[in-house]
Amino acid sequence: MTTQSAKRQLTPVSFTHVTLDDPFWAPRQQTNRSVTVRHIYDKLVETERIKALTLDFERKVPTPIVEIFGDSDPAKWLEAA
């Protein structure tokens, strides 16, 4: 490491001061915001994964069904939103 590079340090920046407006990421962000997030929400409602997050949820089928991604799908959706 040289003396010059030692003087250059990374400075954290708040996410509120960052925008991605380049031709690659900007259209993908817009699609995610306007289409993908709503579509995923609709699917979570349709498959009752949103209801499963409430404490009084009761599955309508008589036997339990193991769904590995039942709770992680809503978490990923929240992260995307």
C-alpha positions as CSV (number, residue, x, y, z in Angstrom):
1,M,0.0,0.0,0.0
2,T,1.4,3.3,-1.0
3,T,1.2,6.5,1.0
4,Q,-1.2,8.0,-1.5
5,S,-3.6,5.1,-1.3
6,A,-3.5,5.1,2.5
7,K,-4.8,8.6,2.4
8,R,-7.8,7.6,0.2
9,Q,-10.4,6.1,2.5
10,L,-13.9,5.0,1.7
11,T,-16.6,7.1,3.2
12,P,-20.0,5.7,3.9
13,V,-22.9,7.3,2.1
14,S,-26.5,7.3,3.2
15,F,-28.8,5.4,0.8
16,T,-31.0,8.5,0.6
17,H,-28.1,10.2,-1.2
18,V,-27.7,7.4,-3.8
19,T,-29.5,7.2,-7.1
20,L,-29.0,4.6,-9.9
21,D,-30.1,6.4,-13.1
22,D,-27.9,4.6,-15.6
23,P,-29.3,2.9,-18.7
24,F,-28.9,-0.6,-17.1
25,W,-30.3,-0.3,-13.6
26,A,-32.9,2.5,-13.9
27,P,-35.3,0.6,-16.2
28,R,-35.0,-2.5,-14.0
29,Q,-35.8,-0.5,-10.9
30,Q,-38.8,1.0,-12.6
31,T,-40.1,-2.4,-13.7
32,N,-39.6,-3.7,-10.2
33,R,-41.4,-0.7,-8.7
34,S,-44.3,-0.6,-11.1
35,V,-44.9,-4.3,-12.0
36,T,-42.9,-6.9,-10.1
37,V,-43.7,-5.9,-6.5
38,R,-47.5,-5.8,-7.1
39,H,-47.4,-9.1,-9.0
40,I,-45.6,-10.8,-6.2
41,Y,-48.0,-9.4,-3.7
42,D,-51.0,-10.7,-5.7
43,K,-49.4,-14.2,-5.7
44,L,-48.7,-14.1,-2.0
45,V,-52.4,-13.3,-1.4
46,E,-53.5,-16.0,-3.8
47,T,-51.4,-18.7,-2.1
48,E,-52.3,-17.4,1.4
49,R,-48.7,-16.7,2.3
50,I,-49.7,-13.2,3.5
51,K,-52.4,-14.7,5.8
52,A,-49.9,-17.2,7.1
53,L,-48.1,-14.3,8.8
54,T,-51.0,-13.5,11.0
55,L,-51.3,-15.2,14.4
56,D,-54.9,-16.4,13.8
57,F,-54.3,-18.1,10.4
58,E,-55.9,-21.5,9.9
59,R,-55.1,-23.5,6.8
60,K,-58.2,-24.8,5.0
61,V,-56.8,-28.2,4.2
62,P,-57.1,-31.0,6.8
63,T,-53.5,-32.1,6.9
64,P,-50.5,-29.9,7.3
65,I,-48.5,-29.2,4.1
66,V,-44.9,-28.5,4.4
67,E,-43.9,-25.6,2.2
68,I,-40.3,-24.7,2.6
69,F,-40.6,-21.2,1.2
70,G,-43.9,-20.3,2.9
71,D,-42.4,-17.7,5.2
72,S,-39.3,-16.7,3.2
73,D,-41.3,-15.6,0.1
74,P,-43.0,-12.8,2.0
75,A,-39.7,-11.8,3.5
76,K,-38.1,-11.6,0.0
77,W,-41.1,-9.5,-1.2
78,L,-40.7,-7.1,1.7
79,E,-37.1,-6.7,0.9
80,A,-37.8,-6.1,-2.8
81,A,-40.4,-3.4,-1.9
